[in-house]
């Protein structure tokens, strides 16, 4: 039944980013050491937006990054934040990578997007919301409360780009789940009221972070930045960012869910191999036959033309 509720899937890419190895795979070093002195990066990681065509709505998972991160010298609100962020991230974003242009390339009018689930409020996940002005923007109450704290911009949460005129934000709160198949998650939010899309609390990367469970065959869990690679989550190898104790609790729940649902497809936002697995899902293949072939072909091309999963380059920081 829910397989029919979710009819097609697609992946869009709003550019790529090169990250320090320690950022992705963790390090015993103090973070400032690898930020300023780390020499090895994993390159070409996707800035992902996923498209869910539900029977009753067109839904995005995240809104990606806006090109202004590389074109606007005043993108970062203060000099200190600018220095740190420019050391952490190396973005490769062209004007045509903007969310609105990516949607149109996929044959989707931006005004036709009904909802966007913003898994957390980091700038590379909420950056494209201005391109979908008609969409209901959904995030957790915890994420919203975190944004309202002083100096959240120093953590990459840019309130000026979130509370934009006309934005239709909705903060969700979690309710008890009756579905035993989602154990050990005891609380969640049934987005469409039909069990097909369930938002699950998975904090650790940033306060209020959530994951998106799709009840399809095989099932999918979009984990956003809960981890940067699926193998690291399964092997409990923590990244160089986030709160490790909180991550450990969320990771344990996801690993337990894979025992209940052994064919569960875990999709981190910035893992090239996970994008390839998503594109092999039957509903993505069905999408290729039914109008979103441009987006799928573009994603496949980027995976082929750019660096391979886990590819690295030597470079000065």
N, C-alpha and C positions, 0 to 999 in steps of 0.2 A: 504493500500500500504506500509506504513512505518512499519507496523507489520511484513511484509515479509522481509523488509530490515534488521531488527534486528531479528536474528533467534534464538539465545540462550543466556542465561546469566548464570554466575556462580560466586561464592564467594570464594576467597582464604583468608587464615589467616596467616600472617607472625609473629605469636606470640600474646601475650596479654600484657596488661599494667594495673597496679593498680594506680589510681589517687586519690588525695585528694577529699573528698566530695565538698570542697569549689571550687576546680578547675572546677568541672562539674556543680555544682548547684549555684555557686556564694556565696559571703560572704560580710558582712560589714567590715570585717577585712582588714587591709593592707595585700597585697599579701605575703610579707615577713613573716608576722606572721603565716599565715596558712601553708606556705611552710616549715617553720622550726618547728612549734609547733603544727600543726594539727595532730590529732591522729586517725581520721577515714578516711578510704579509700573505694572507690568502686573498687572492684577487678575484674580481668578477662576480661577487656574490649578489644575487638578485634582490631588488627592492620590489617585493611582490604585492600584487593585489589579486585576489581570487574572485571570480564571478560565479554566483549561484543563481541559476534560473529555477526558481520555485514556481509551482503552478499559480500561486497568487501574488508573487512579487519578484522583482529583480533585485538581488542583494549582492553587495560587495563585502568581502572580508578585508578590511583596512582600505586606506585611501592613498597609500604610497607616499612618495617624496615629490616635492615641487622643484622645478629646475632652478628656482631662485637661490637655492642653497649654494649653487656654484656661480651664479651671476650677480648676486647682490652682496656687495662688500659689507653691508650693514645687517646681514641676515642674523648674525649673533648679537644679542643685546648689549654685550659689554666686552671689553678687550680681553679680560681673563678667560671668559667662556670661549671666545673666538680662538684663542691660542690653543686651549685644551682640545676643543672639538676638531680643529683642523689637524691636530696631531693624531687624534683617534681615527678619524674618517678620511678616506680619499674617495670622493664621489666621481662617477662618470655618468653624467646626465646631460642629454641634449634637449633642446626645446620640444622636439617631437615625443619625448618620453613623458611629458605631462599627462596626468590621468585623463583629462578630457580628450586629448588626441589619441591616447591608447584605446579609450572606449570607442571613439569613432572609427578607428582602424579595425576594431573588432565588429563593426556594424551595429554598435549600441549608441543611441543618443544619450548623452549625459543626463538630460532631463528625464529620461525613462528609468533611471535608477531610483528604486523605491526606498531602500534602506542600505546603510553602510554600518557594519559592525566594526568599531574601532577597538581593536584588542587591547591597546594601551595607548597613552597619549604622547608617546615620543614623536618627534617631528617627522621621522621617516615612515610613520604609520598613519598620521593624521594630516600630512602635508598637502594632500590633494583635495581636501573637502570643499574648497571654493569652486572646484570644477563640477560638483554635483549639488547645486543649490536647492534642488527639490527633494533631496533624500532626507529621510529621518536618520540621524546620526546616533548610534547606540553605543554606550560605554557603561562601565560599572560605576556605581556611586563612589566606591573606594578610589577609583582612578580620578574621578572628578574632584573629590575632596583633596587628593594629593596635589592636583594642579593648583588649587587655591592656597596652598601653603606658600610662605615667603620663599622667593628665590628658586622656584621649581624650574625656571629656565636654565639654571646651572646643571640640571639633570636632563636637559634636552626636551623639556615640556614647555612649549612656547605658547603661552596663553593668548598672545596677540593674534596667533594664527588659528586658534581653536574657537575662541569666542568672537567669531566674525559676524558682521551684520547678516541677519536672516537665517543663520544656522539653526537647524531644528534638532537640538540635542535632547536625548532622553537617557536618563541614568537608570540603569536597571538594578534591582536588588534580587537576591537569590531566594528561592523557596525550596522546601523539601522536595526531593525527587522520589517518586514512587517506582521508578524503573530500576529494577535490580541489576539490569545489564550494565548500568553505568557505575555500579559500586567499584571502588570505595568512595566515589563522589556522592555525597548525601544531599547536596544542594545544587541547584542550577536554575536556569531560566529558559523556558520553552518559548523560543522566539515567535513562532508562528501558531502556537497553540495546538499543533498536530503531532508533536514529537519528532519532527524531521530535522530540526535544527535546535540544538540545545547548547546554551552558553554555560561554560563551567569555570569556576574560579581556580586559576592557576597562578597565584602570586609568586614573587621571588625575583623576577627580572625588574619589575617596577610595581609599586603599589597599585593594586586594582587590576593587574593583568588578567586576561581571561583567554580561554581556548574555545574553539567552536567545533562541536561534534555534529557530523552529518550522518543521519541514519540512512545510508545507502549500501549498496552491495558491490565491493567491500566497503565497510564503514571508513570514514575519514575523520581525523582529528587535526584541525589547524591549531598548532600550538604557539604560533607567533614567535616571539623571542624567548620563550621558556627555555629553549636550547637553540644552538646554531647548527647542530647536526644530530640526526636521530641516533647514530651509533654512540655519541657521547652521552646522551640521556640514558640509553640502555646499559652503558658501562659505568654510569655514575661518575663521569669525568666532567667536573663543573667548569663553566667558563670563567673568564677573568672579571666578569661584572655580575652585579646582583647580590642578593643576600643568600649566602650558601645554605644556611639552615632552613630558610623558607623554601628555597629551590628544592632542597632535598625532600621536603614533604610533598611538594607538587609533583616532582619527578617520580616518587614512589607510587603516587596514585595513578599516574599515567602508565607506569610499568605494570601495575596490578591490572589496569584496564586491558592491557594487551594479553593478559592471561585469560580473561573472560572473552575477549574478542581477538583471537590470535591473528586474524587477517586485517586488523586495524592498520590503516595507512596514516602514519604520523607525518605531518607536513610543517616543518619549521619555515618561517618566512624567508630566511636567507640561505637555504640549502639548495644548491643546484641539483643534487641528485634527487631530492624530494620533489622538486618541480618536475623532473623527468618522470618520476613515479606517478605523480598526479596526472600528467598528460597521457599516461598509459591507462588511466582509469576508464572503464567503459563509458561513463557519462561524459568524460572529456572527448573520447572518440566519437560519441554520439553528437556532441556539440560540433565537432569538425564537419559532420555531415549535414548540420542544420543551422549554419549561418555564422558560426564564430571561428571559421577556419583560419581567418587572417590572424587573429590573436594567437591561436595555437601554433600556426606556422612560424610566427614571429618569435614566440618563446622557444620553439625547437631550434630555430636558426641561431638565437643568441646563445643557447647552450652549446651549439656546435662551434660557433665562431669565436666565442670567448674562452677563457680558461676553463679547464675541466674541473669537476668537483675535487676539492682539496688541493688544487694546483697552487703553487707558491712561487714567489719571486723574491730575489734578494734586492734590497734597496735601502738607502739611508732613510732614517725616520723623517 
